[in-house]
């Protein structure tokens, strides 16, 4: 009678393989992070996920050479691992056959590799795949980022981004076709992520260009003493102010008439109730400041970086001139297609 149960030996082996792959990806990202530190940029964090990973840099190196070195460091770390394993596998019995076994997949090669042989073979093949796969000139792969850094000076940042995101879509489609032909769903899934991230980066660049063309006055809401929220007012009074102003966000002032933060109407309606005697717990006491001379893109980047509801605009003499709210910026970026989708969803 056949028996049912878990093959613990096989489960342990595949768990070890998965941990090994994560280790290779971690070394790849550590290569980026350490080179960034060497070039004067501190990596914020390293994130690992099943299809890869990422070293998040809060800012890019100023010089093109430094940027190229940072993005090339990951693939170079994988190549270094493969070069370390290469002489070790050659020193094994039938080392030449083992190399052919791992790289000549269509060949008629019969070997019985032990666990050490498999470890060395996987180290070489997987690291070379990570290195040369990431060097493809497609965003968001390292090769695409390197190409964009090299193109930024001769053709400009906009055209450089268009080139690498276009290549990202084309190469992603080619990889999906290759994955379909060889029956590799993981390759198809990874290629799909390349396409989606390329489109997202192109859209981000389009939004930045659009914001840079608009003056701050386009979305500036002038300061108005009638539309001030004080933390001690109740729910009904706050709702009446929102109805009167017609603003998505209202400024919050203290008893000395000093701006302290903002209150968003959505937060108030979703989290508060009519019994609330004070709106203070629903106010956000953080905001950024800007001057009227700054462009809309610069102010929006401040708001996004601080993750707040908006910015207070102060004139040269320190007088409060108005506010820029995130929701107003998002409406400015709306397209007819987006507006149609919003109406359709309602």
N, C-alpha and C positions, 0 to 999 in steps of 0.2 A: 504494500500500500504506500502511495506517495505521501510524504509528510510536508506540512506547511509550516512556515516560520520565516524568520528574518535571517538572511545570510550575513551574519555579523562581520565576517571577513571582507566580503565585497563592500558592505556599507562603510566599514572603516577605511578601506582603500579609496573609495570615491570621496569620502569626507576629507581624507588627506590630500587628494588631488584638488578639491575645491579650495582648501586652505592654501595650497601651494599657488594656485592661480591668483588668489587674493593677495598673496605675498608679492608676486611679480608685479601686480598692478600698484601695490603700495610702494614698492621700490621705484617704479616709474614716476609716481607722483612725488615721492621724496626727492627724486632728481630735480623736478621742477622747483620744489620748495627750497631746497638747499642752494640751487643756483640763483634763485630770486634773492635769497638772503645775501649771497655773495655779491649781487649786483645792487644791493641797497634797498630791496623791497621785501617786506615781511609777509610771508604767506599767512592768511587769516585762519584757514583750516583745510584739512584734507578729508574728502568724502569718498567712500568706496561703495559701489553698488554692483549688482551681478554682471552688467555689461561694461564695466570700466570704473572710472573714478575721476576725481577732479581736485586740483589744488587751487583754492580760491585766493586770488591776489587782490587786495583792496585798490591797488593802483598799478599801472604798467610802468616798466622801466622807461626812462626818458630817451635813452639812446637806442637806435635801431639795433646796433650790435648786441647790446644787453638783452633786448627783447628776443632776438633770435637765439641767443645762448640759453635763455630761460626755457623757451619752448622746445629747443633741441635737447635739453638735458634729460628729459624723460626717456625718449627713444635711445639716447646714448647710454643711459643706465641699463636698459634692457639688453642692448648690444654687448655691454661689458659683462653681464651675467652669462650671455651665450658664449662669449669668448673664454670665460673661465671654465665653463663646462666642456668646451670643445676638446682640449687636449686630454681631459679626464676620460671622456668616452672613447677616445681613440686608444687610450692605454688599456682599455678593457679587452677581454678576449673577443675576437671578431668585431672589433670596434668599427672597422670600415663598413662592415655589413649592417651594423646597428645604425650608423648614420644614414645609409641608403634606405633602411627600413623606415626611418622617420621622415625622410624627405622625398623619397621616390615612391609615392603612395600607389602608383599604378604598376610598379614592378613586381615580379614574381620572386619575392625574397622571403625565405622562411627562417626566422630566428626565434629563439625562446629567451627574451630578455628577462633578467632578474629584476628585483625591485630597484636596485641601484642603477641598472641600465635604463630602466624606464624613467627614473628620476632625472638622470642626466639628459636623456633624449627629450623629455618634455621641457626641461629647462632651456635647451637650445631652440627647439621648434617654437614653443610658445613665446619666448622672449623675442625671437626674430619676427614672429608674426605681430606682436605688439609694437615692436619698433617700426617696421616698414609699413604696417597698416596705419599707424598714427602719422607717418610722414606723407601720406597721400595729401595732395594739395586741395583739401576740401575742408571748409568750416563745418564743425568746430574742432577738427583734428589738429594736431600740432603742426602738421605740414601746411594746413590752411592758414593758421595763425602766423607761421613764419613767412609764408608768401605775402600775406597782407602787410606785415611789417616791412618787407622789402619793397613792396609796391607803393607804400603810403607816401614816400617822398617824391618819386617821379610822377605818379599819376594822381595823387591826392587820396585822402582817407575815404571819401565817398566811393570813388571808382574802385579802390582796392577792396572795399567791403563787398561791392557788387560782384567783382570777379570771383572772390573766394566763396561767396554764398551761392552764386550760379554754379560754380564747380561742385559745391557740396550737393546741390540737387542732382546734377548730372551723374556724379560718381555714386551718389546714393541709389539712384535708379539702376545704374549698372550693377551695383552690388546686390540689389534685390533680385535682379534677373539671374545673376550668378548663383545666389543662394537658392533660387527656385530650381535652377538646372541641376545643382548638385544635391538638392534636398536638405539644405541647412537652414532651418527656421531661425536659429540664433543670428546668423549672418543677415537674414532678411530683416529681423527685428532691429538689429544694430544699424543697418542702413536706413531704416525708417526714422530712427532717432536723428541720424545725420541730416536727413531731409528736413525734418521738423525744426531742428535747431538752426539750420541755415535760413529757413524761411523766417523764423523768429528774429534772427539777427538782422536780416534785411529789413524787416518791419520796424525793428528798433531804430535802425539807421534812418529810415524814412520818417519816423516820428521825431527824431532829434533834428533833422533838417527842417521839418515843418515848424517845430517850435522855435528854431533859431531865426526863422523869417518873421516871426510875430513880435511886436513890441509888448512890453509888460502891460501897457494900458489896455491891451485887447481883453484881458481877463481881470483887470484890477477892479475890485469893488471898493469904492471910496468910503473912508471912515465916516460913520454916521452915529452920533450919540444916541439916537433913538433905537438903534439895533444893538444894544449892549446887554449881555447876560451877566447877572450877578449870582454867585454860587448859592446864595440863600433863597432865591426865588423857587417857587414850587413848579410842579409839572405843568399845570394849566397855564401859568404865566409864561413859561418857556415856550409852550406850544403856540400861544398867542403871538409871541414875538416872532417865531418862525413864520407864522402865517402872514403877519404884517410885513416882514422883510422880504419873504420869498427867497431867502438864501438857503443853500444846503448846509452851511456852517455859520455859526455866530461867534463873535469874539467874547471872551469871558474877562471881566474886569473885577478888581477888588474894590474895597470901600474907599481907597485913595485914588480911584479911577486910573489905575495902572493895569495895562494889559497883562494877563496871566496865562492865557491859553485859549482853547476853542472848545465849542460844544457842537457835535454833529447831530443833525436832526434824525438820521437813521438810527444812531445809537440810542437816542432818547426814546424814539417810538418803539424800538424793538426790546430794549432792556428795562425801561422804566414803566411805571404804572401811574394811574391817576391819584393814587394815595401817597405818592412821593412828595414829601414836604420840602425837599431841597434837591436841586439838580447837581450839587457839588460832586457826588460820587461818579457822575457820568461825564464830567468835564476832563479834558486832556490838558494838563498843565505843562505842555511842551510845545514849542514852535520855533521856527527859524526866522531870521530877519534878513532884509535885503534893502537895497536902495533903488530908487526909480531909474538910475542909470544902467542897472543890470538888465540883460536880456532875459526873455522868458525861459529859454533853455537853461541858463545858469540857475535861475530861481527854482525851476522844477527839479533840477538835479539836487539842490539843497534839500528840498522837501522830501524827495524820495530817499535820499541818503539818511535823513533823520527819522524817516517813517512817521511823519506827523500829518495833521489835517491841512496845514497851510503855512503861509509865511506872512509876517507883518512887514509892511513897506514903510520905511522911515525916510524923511527928507534930510537934506544937508544940515538943517538946524535941529534935527532930532524930533520933529513933529511927525505924528502918525498920519500917513496919507491914505492908507487903505490896506487891503488884504488880497492875497492870491490863494485860492483854495484848490486842492487837488481835483475835486469834482469838476470845477470849471475848466481846468486844463484837459481833463479827459473828454469833456464835451467838445472842446476845440479840436481834438483829434478824431472825433467821430467822422465816419464817411457815410454817404448815402446807403451803402450796403449794410453797414452796422446799424444804422437807424431803422432800416427795413427789418432786420433780424430782431431788433428789440421790440418793434411793434408786433411782429408775427408771434413772438414768444408770449406777449401779453394776451 
